[in-house]
Amino acid sequence: MDQNSFPGWHGTTIIGVRKGGEVVIAGDGQVSLGQTVIKGTAKKVRRLSPGGYDVVAGFAGSTADAFTLLERLEAKLEATPGQLARASVELAKDWRTDKYLQKLEAMLIVSDGTDLFVITGAGDVLEPEHDIAAIGSGGNFALAAARGMIKTDKDAETVARDAMAIAADICVYTNGKLTVEKISA
């Protein structure tokens, strides 16, 4: 669904920060429909454990679409245990080529504590520079804020929380009710 289509959904903000041997993925809780906040406490960051292999994932975009993608990612992880990069590439290939999946409107940030990736419907599996990934309506605000803090003595969680607070102050589609998941290498 493009920005001009009904009903006018606007995204969220998800950030992933890798620092000091751990990765923190944080997401806000706001769901908006046009100019209306529908819900303020949505959980857009989840821990997946296919076959005992922990992965943390955050999503921006359509919730139903994101859940479909998370289920597909779990299946890929079960087929390739301990290989997040391979599972992510396989998901991106399917997403890009499958006629059903092509219609899904979401983006993912995923990490196993070592790797940190952004997965898109364009077939991209991106490993971010500077150990920070951000997606969603307020993603660029959170990314800029985190980049400004990454070289300080703040740990990954503090950088992620502070960056999300800045994004929530700037982006009307982002709130300060966070879900935060931490995973170590």
KEZA-239448 format. One record per atom (N, C-alpha, C): residue in three letters; y, z, x. Coordinates in steps of 0.02 Angstrom, whole numbers, plus 50000, padded with zeros to 5 digits. Layout:
! KEZA-239448
AlaYZX/...
END
This chain:
! KEZA-239448
Met499415000050043/Met500005000050000/Met500625000050045/Asp501074995350036/Asp501664995250078/Asp502204999850049/Gln502745000850086/Gln503275005450067/Gln503595003650000/Asn503574997349981/Asn503894995249919/Asn503444995749857/Ser502814997349867/Ser502344997649811/Ser502405004349774/Phe502255004149710/Phe502215010249671/Phe501615014149697/Pro501615020649701/Pro502125025149676/Pro502625027549728/Gly502635024849787/Gly503135026949836/Gly502935033049875/Trp502315033449895/Trp502085039049936/Trp502425038850004/His502605044550027/His502855045150095/His502415050050131/Gly502385049250196/Gly501895052650237/Gly502035059850253/Thr501845061450309/Thr501775068250333/Thr501945068250407/Thr501815073550440/Thr501895073750512/Thr501285077250542/Ile500975073850590/Ile500405076550627/Ile500565075750701/Ile500435080950739/Ile500535080550812/Ile499925083250848/Gly499765080050903/Gly499245082350948/Gly499545083551017/Val499425089351046/Val499695091051112/Val499115093351156/Arg499055090251215/Arg498555092251264/Arg498915095451323/Lys498735101651337/Lys499055105251393/Lys498625111251411/Gly498555112551475/Gly498215118551498/Gly497485118951478/Gly497125113351476/Gly496415113451461/Gly496245113951387/Glu496745113251344/Glu496605113351272/Glu497035108251236/Val496805106451176/Val497175101951133/Val497305105551067/Val497915105051044/Val498105107750979/Val498335102050935/Ile498055101650875/Ile498285096850825/Ile498565100850767/Ala499185099250749/Ala499535102750695/Ala499785097750645/Gly499775099650581/Gly500025095350528/Gly500385099450476/Asp500885096450446/Asp501255099950393/Asp500865099450328/Gly501105102850277/Gly500745103150214/Gly501065099350156/Gln501585095550169/Gln501955092450114/Gln501645085850092/Val501585085050026/Val501385078749996/Val501955076849949/Ser502235070849960/Ser502805068649921/Ser502635062349881/Leu502925061849822/Leu502875055849781/Leu503595053949765/Gly503835048649799/Gly504535046849791/Gly504975052449818/Gln505425054949776/Gln505875060249797/Gln505625067149775/Thr504995067449753/Thr504725073749727/Thr504185076449773/Val504225082849787/Val503695086149825/Val503155088049775/Ile502565085149783/Ile502005086349738/Ile501635092649758/Lys501555093749823/Lys501185099549848/Lys501465101349916/Gly501495107649930/Gly501765109849995/Gly501255112850041/Thr500625113450019/Thr500125116950060/Thr499495112750072/Ala499565106250076/Ala498975102050089/Ala498725103250160/Lys498075102650170/Lys497765103550235/Lys497585096750263/Lys497965094450312/Lys497875087750339/Lys497585087750409/Val497375093550432/Val497045094250497/Val496375097650483/Arg495835094750510/Arg495165097250496/Arg494755097350560/Arg494275101850560/Arg493775102250614/Arg493135098950589/Leu492875094250627/Leu492245090850612/Leu491735093350663/Ser491125094250641/Ser490595096550686/Ser489945092750675/Pro489955086150684/Pro489335082450676/Pro488845084050732/Gly488265086450714/Gly487755088050764/Gly487965093450813/Gly488415097950793/Gly488635103350837/Gly489165101350887/Tyr489405095150883/Tyr489925092550929/Tyr490595093250894/Asp491025097650919/Asp491665098950886/Asp492195093650901/Val492525091550848/Val493085086850851/Val493605089350801/Val494235089050821/Val494785090650775/Val495135084150758/Ala495295083350693/Ala495615077250670/Ala496185078950623/Gly496735075250630/Gly497305075850584/Gly497445068950556/Phe497685068650494/Phe497805062150463/Phe498485061850429/Ala498755055850428/Ala499365054250390/Ala499205048250348/Gly499475048150287/Gly499345042550242/Gly498995044950180/Ser498655040350147/Ser498305041950086/Ser497725046750100/Thr497705052250062/Thr497195057250072/Thr496495054550060/Ala496395050950005/Ala495735048249991/Ala495515043350046/Asp495985039350069/Asp495835034650123/Asp495655038350187/Ala496035043550202/Ala495905047450263/Ala495225050850260/Phe495045053550202/Phe494385056650195/Phe493825051550206/Thr493925045550181/Thr493435040250192/Thr493365038950267/Leu493925038550301/Leu493905037250373/Leu493595043050412/Leu493745049250391/Leu493455055050424/Leu492695055150415/Glu492455053350356/Glu491735052850344/Glu491425047650389/Arg491755041850396/Arg491505036550439/Arg491505038850512/Leu492035042350532/Leu492055044850601/Leu491495049850614/Glu491355054250566/Glu490795058950574/Glu490135055250583/Ala490035050050544/Ala489425046050550/Ala489385042750619/Lys489935040250643/Lys489945037150710/Lys489795042350764/Leu490065048350755/Leu489945053750803/Leu489215056050802/Glu488905055950743/Glu488195057650739/Glu487765052450774/Ala487985046150771/Ala487615040750803/Ala487725040650879/Thr488295043250902/Thr488465043250973/Thr488695050350992/Pro488245055250992/Pro488455062251004/Pro488815063151071/Gly489365066851068/Gly489745068351128/Gly490155062651155/Gln490215057151118/Gln490575051351142/Gln491145049551094/Leu491675053551095/Leu492235052451049/Leu492545045551059/Ala492635043451121/Ala492945036951134/Ala492535031351102/Arg491895031451112/Arg491465026251084/Arg491475026451007/Ala491415032450979/Ala491425033050906/Ala492095030650878/Ser492635032150912/Ser493305030050889/Ser493375022450891/Val493135019450944/Val493165012050949/Val492735008850895/Glu492145011550883/Glu491715008850831/Glu492045009450762/Leu492365015150749/Leu492715016050686/Leu493285010950680/Ala493675010250733/Ala494245005450732/Ala494004998350721/Lys493444996550752/Lys493164989750741/Lys492974988750669/Asp492614993650641/Asp492424993250570/Asp493034992850525/Trp493524997050539/Trp494134997450499/Trp494494990750500/Arg494504987550557/Arg494854981150564/Arg494484975350531/Thr493814975650531/Thr493434969750508/Thr493124970450439/Asp493004976450414/Asp492684977450349/Asp493194976450294/Lys493044972150245/Lys493524970550192/Lys493724976650151/Tyr493264981250140/Tyr493424987450103/Tyr493874991950145/Leu493684993050207/Leu494064997650250/Leu494754994950266/Gln494834988350269/Gln495484985350285/Gln496034987550238/Lys495864989350178/Lys496354991350128/Lys496574998750136/Leu496235002450179/Leu496385009550185/Leu497045010650222/Glu497445015150195/Glu498115016550222/Glu498145023550249/Ala497985024250312/Ala498015030750345/Ala498015029650420/Met498165034950457/Met498095035050529/Met497795041650548/Leu497445041750605/Leu497105047850627/Leu497315049650698/Ile497365056150711/Ile497385058850779/Ile496745062850786/Val496355061550839/Val495715065050849/Val495665067550921/Ser495305073150929/Ser495195075750996/Ser494545079850997/Asp494225079551055/Asp493645083851067/Asp493825089251119/Gly494455090051134/Gly494675094751184/Gly494795091551252/Thr494485085851263/Thr494575082051324/Thr494995075851310/Asp494735071651265/Asp495085065551247/Asp495545066851187/Leu496085063051184/Leu496555063351128/Leu496725056151110/Phe496575054151047/Phe496675047251026/Phe497055046850960/Val497425041350952/Val497695039250888/Val497285033250867/Ile497015033350806/Ile496615027850780/Ile496995024850721/Thr497075018150722/Thr497445014650669/Thr497015009250637/Gly497235007050579/Gly496895001650543/Gly496994994850574/Ala497424994350624/Ala497524987950658/Ala497004986950713/Gly496534991750718/Gly496014991250769/Gly496194994750833/Asp496714998750832/Asp496945002150892/Asp496605008950901/Val496415010350962/Val496225017150983/Val496675018451044/Leu497185022351032/Leu497705023351083/Leu497655030351114/Glu497645030551180/Glu497695036851214/Glu498425037651235/Pro498765042651208/Pro499485043151218/Pro499675045051289/Glu500265042751308/Glu500555044951371/Glu500835051951362/His500905055451416/His501225062151417/His500825067351377/Asp500195065851360/Asp499755070651326/Asp500005072951258/Ile500375068651224/Ile500635070151158/Ile500545064151113/Ala500285065251053/Ala500225059951002/Ala500535062550938/Ala500875058350902/Ala501175060350838/Ala501175054450791/Ile501025055850727/Ile501005050650676/Ile501345053250613/Gly501475048750567/Gly501765050550502/Gly502515049850501/Ser502795051450444/Ser503525050550433/Ser503945054250483/Gly503745060250501/Gly504125064150550/Gly503835063850619/Gly503365059350630/Gly503025058950695/Gly503485057750754/Asn503965053350747/Asn504415051950803/Asn504855057950820/Phe505045061750769/Phe505445067850781/Phe505035072950819/Ala504415074050796/Ala503965078850828/Ala503795076650899/Leu503675070150908/Leu503515067450974/Leu504085068651023/Ala504695067051002/Ala505275068051046/Ala505365075451063/Ala505295079751014/Ala505375086951027/Ala504835089451075/Ala504205087351065/Ala503665089551108/Ala503755086851179/Arg503975080651185/Arg504095077851252/Arg504615081951290/Gly505105084551253/Gly505615088651285/Gly505365095551306/Met504805097751277/Met504545104451292/Met503915104451335/Ile503595098651345/Ile502935098551375/Ile502925101151447/Lys503475100551484/Lys503485102851553/Lys503745109951561/Thr503845113451505/Thr504045120451508/Thr503425124751516/Asp503525131251517/Asp502945135751523/Asp502615137151456/Lys502835133951403/Lys502525134851337/Lys501815131951337/Asp501355135351302/Asp500675132751296/Asp500655127251243/Ala500075123951237/Ala500005118251192/Ala500165120151120/Glu499935125851097/Glu500055127851028/Glu500795129151015/Thr501135132351061/Thr501845133651053/Thr502245127151052/Val502075122551097/Val502405116051097/Val502315112551030/Ala501685112451005/Ala501545109150941/Ala501925112450883/Arg501905119150880/Arg502245122650826/Arg503005121650828/Asp503285122150888/Asp504015121250895/Asp504225114050878/Ala503825109150900/Ala503975102150885/Ala503935100850809/Met503435103850777/Met503375103050704/Met503965106350668/Ala504195111950693/Ala504775115250662/Ala505395110850666/Ile505485107550723/Ile506045102950730/Ile505975096950683/Ala505375094150679/Ala505265088550634/Ala505395090550561/Ala505175096550543/Ala505275098950474/Ala506015099850458/Asp506415101450508/Asp507135102150498/Asp507485095450489/Ile507175090050514/Ile507495083450514/Ile507215078950459/Cys506555078750452/Cys506215074050407/Cys506115077250338/Val506365074050286/Val506295076750218/Val505575076350192/Tyr505145072550226/Tyr504455071950205/Tyr503985076550245/Thr504275081350280/Thr503895086050321/Thr504125093150304/Asn503645097750297/Asn503825104750287/Asn503545109050344/Gly503695115450341/Gly503495120050394/Gly502855123850381/Lys502485121950329/Lys501855125350313/Lys501295121750352/Leu501115124350409/Leu500675120950456/Leu499945122850450/Thr499525117950464/Thr498825119050480/Thr498765117450554/Val498485122150592/Val498435121250664/Val497705122350684/Glu497435117750722/Glu496755118450750/Glu496805117450825/Lys496455121750862/Lys496445121450935/Lys495735120150958/Ile495675116051011/Ile495015114551038/Ile495085114151114/Ser494605117151148/Ser494625117251221/Ser494135112151250/Ala494275110151311/Ala493855105251345/Ala493185108251363/
END
